[in-house]
C-alpha cells in the first residue's frame, strides 16, 4: 500500500503526518511504522496520525521516531491543527476554539493563518532545584511535567568553556535523559542561554528522538515556566529554538498557584508531500 505523508514544520520541529481516516491504522501498526515514516525522504522528529473523533474536532496520535508514544507534543499538536483544518476534520474554522485530543488529554487551539496558539492544561508537576550528583554531572535542575517530562538548565550554571551554540548537547544530555533513579520514565533535556540583548535561546535533546531537535514546544513551555518561577522572566516569554523560528509562551490565570492554561504560540506549516510504500506482511 502507498501511504501519503504530509511533511510539516512546527517552528522548525519536523513531523510526518498522515490522515488516518484513509488507512485506519491501529496504534500497534503506527508504532511499528513510525521509524519508517520518520526516516523517509525528509527525516522528521515524530509521526502524527490524525483521526476522526466523535467528541472533539479530531484526535491526534503522536509517535517518536523510535515508536514510543503516550506523551504530549506541543509543536506536533499545533501542526495537527493546521493539518486538520486543511483536510476538513473541522466543521467551522472560525469558531473560538478548535478542540482535539492527544495523549489522553483534551486541548484547545486558535488558528490564524499559519500561526497556532495551543492552550495546554496547567503543568502536572513543577519541582525546583532537584539535586543531581553523579560522576558525569553535579548540579541542580528544574523538573517540569507538562504531560511530557522535562528538565531545564541555565547554560551559565554549567561551567562550560565552549559557546552555548557550539557545546555538545547530546554528550551532556544522554546520561541525564536515562537517569532512572530521578526520572524513571526518562526525560527531555533543555539548556537555555540569555544573550546580551536579553533574548532567550534554547536547545533541546528529546527522548524518543534521541537527538537534538530543531525546536520542542513542550520544552519551550517547560523552560518558560522555569524562567518565570525563578523570577528571571515574566510572561509572555519569547523563546528562540535552534531553528530560529520563535515561540511565545504565555500563562492564563495566576502563576504559579492558579494556572488555568499555558499557551504555546508559533508557526505551523506544510513543507512537502510524499508517498511511502508499506508492506504490512513484513510488520507482523
N, C-alpha and C positions, 0 to 999 in steps of 0.2 A: 504494500500500500504506500502511496505517496502522501505524505502529510505536509500541509502548508505551515511554514514557520513565518511569523512576523517578528522581525528584529526591532527591538525598542530600546531607547535610551531614557533613563530617568536621571537627569542631571549627570550623565556620564556613566551611570550604573547600567550595564547592558543585560538584556533579557531576551530569551527566545520565548515567544508567546504563541499558543495555539487556541483556536476556537474549538473547544471540546464538545460543542453541540454536534459538530460534524463527524466526530470519531467515537465519542462515548468511551474514552479510555479509562480504565479503572485506576485507582491510586497505585495498585501494585505495578501495572504496566508503566505508569508515568514515572514511578521511582526507577524502574529498570531503564527507561528511555532517557532519563534526564542527562546522563553523561554523554549520550549520543547527540541529543538536541543542543547541548551546551558546547559541543566541540565541532559543530558543523562549519559552514562557510565563514560565518562570523562567530568567533569564540565569545561566549557570554558567561555571565556570573549567576545565572539562575534560569529556571524554566517556570513559566506561568501557564497554567491551564485554566481557561475561563469557561465556567459552566453556567447554565441557566439555574435559576433559583425560584422557588415558589413564595418565599417570604421577603426577600430583598431584591434589588435590581439584578444582581448576579453573584456568583461565588467564584473566588479566585484561589486556586491551589498553587502554592509556591514550593519548588524543589531546588535545593542546592545542586551544583554540578555533580556531587557525589551521590545524589539520590536521596539525601536526608531531607526531612520536611518537618512540618508542625510548628514553625515559628513565623512571626510577623516579618514581613519585608516592606519597609516604608516606601522605598522608591519603586519596588515591584507593585505595591498597592496603587501608587499614583499612575504607573504605566497601565495597569489593568483598567483604570477608569477611562483613560483615553481610548484604549482598545475597545472596551465595551460600548463607549459612545459611538465609535466609528462603525462597529459591526452590529448595531441595533439590538443590544441587550437592554437598553434603557428606553422606556417609553417616552419620557419627557426630559430632555437635556436641560431645560430651562427652570426646572424646579429648584427649590432652595438647596436641597442636599441630595446627592446620589448615595445610596446605601449598598454596601456589599459585605460579604463575609470572607474572612481569611483567618486561618489558624485558630478556629473556634471562637472568634470574636466578630462583632458587627462594627464596621467602620463607616463613617460618612465622609463625603468629599464634595468640594466645589470645583467645577471645571470651567475655566475661562480661557478660550483658545487653547494654547498648549501648556498653560500653567494650571497645575492641580494643587489645591490646598487640601491636605488629608488631615482629618480630625481623628486623633487617637485617644483612647481612654487614658486615665491617669496611670502613671507608672505603677507596676506591681510592687516594686521594691526599689528603694534608694538607700544605699549603705555607704557612708563616707569613711575614708581613711582606713581601709582594710589593709592590715599589715601583711606584706609578703616578705618572707625571709628564707630565701633559697640560695643555693650556690650560684645560680645564673642571674639572680636579681634580688636585691634587698631594698625595700621602699614601701610606699603607700599608694593605694589606688582607690578610686570611687567605683562602686558596682551599681549599675542601673539596669533594671529589668523592665523593658517596655514591650513585653511579650516576645522579647529577644534579649539574650543576656549580653551585657557589655561591661567592660572595664575601661576606665578613662585615665590617661596620664597627661600631665603638662610636660612638654619636652624640656622645659627649663629645669625640671627637677631630676632629669635622668643622667646628668653629668656626662653627656656625650660630647666628643670633640668635633665630630662632623657637623655640617649644617643639617637642619631639620629635613630639608628636601633630599639630602644625599644619604642619610643614615640607613642602615639595613633593617627595615621594619620587620621583614619576615624572620630574620635571625632573632630579633628581640621578642617577637610576638609568639613564635611557635611553642616554646616551653610554657608560656603563660596560658596560652589557649588550651593546653592539656593539663593544667594544674588541678587535678580532680579533687584533691582534699579541700580546696576552697571553692571550686567551680565544677561540681560533679557532672553537669551537662555539657561542659566545655563552654568557651566564652569567646566573644569577639573582642579584639584589642584595638583601642583608639588612642592615638597620640596627637595632641594639638600643639600649635605654636602661635603665639601672639606676636605679630611683627611690629616694627617701629611706627607703623601707621595705625596700630591698634586693631588690625584685621586678624581674624582667626582662621588659620589654616589647619586642615585635618587630614590625617592619613589613617586608614582602617584596614586591619587584617581580619578577614571574615572566615569563621569556621564554616566548613562545608564547601567553601571555595578553596580554602587552604592557601590563600594568597592575598596580596593587597588588591583592593578593588578601586575602580575609578571614583566611586562615591558609595556611601552607605546611609540610607535615610534614618534607620533606627540608631545607627552610630552617631550621626549628626545630632539627632534628638537627645540621645544619652549624653553627649558631650555638652550640649547646651544646658541640660539640666545640671550637670556637674559644675559648669561655669556659673550658673545662677545661684546654686545652693551654697557655693563658696564665696559669693559676693563679688566675683570678678566681673561679671556682666549682668545686665538686666534684659528681660525680654522686651521686644523681639530681638533675637540674636541671629546674625548672618554668619554662615559657615562656608568656607571655601574648601571644597574637597580636592582631591588630586586632579580631577577632571577640569577644575576651574569653572565649573557650572554651579553657581552659588545656590545654596539652600537657606531658607529663612525659617527659623523655629520660633513659635510663639506659644503663649500659655493663656488659656481661658480659665478664669477663676483666680483664687488666691493661692499664690505659690509660697511654700510647697504644701501647706496644710490642707487646702481645699481646691485642688486642681480639678477642673471639670473636663478639660481636654487639652492635649498637646497638639499643636498644629504644625505640620511639615509642608512647606510650600516650595515648589520649584517646577522646572520644565519637565515635560514628558512627551516624547515624540517617536514616531515610526521612522526607522532609518533603512529598512530594507525588507524584502520578501524572498523566501526560498522554499524549495520543496525537498523533503528528505524521504528517501525510500526506506521503509521499515519492513523487515521480515519477522512477523510475530512468532513464527515457529522457533526461531533462534532464541527467543526470550524465555521460553518455557524450560 
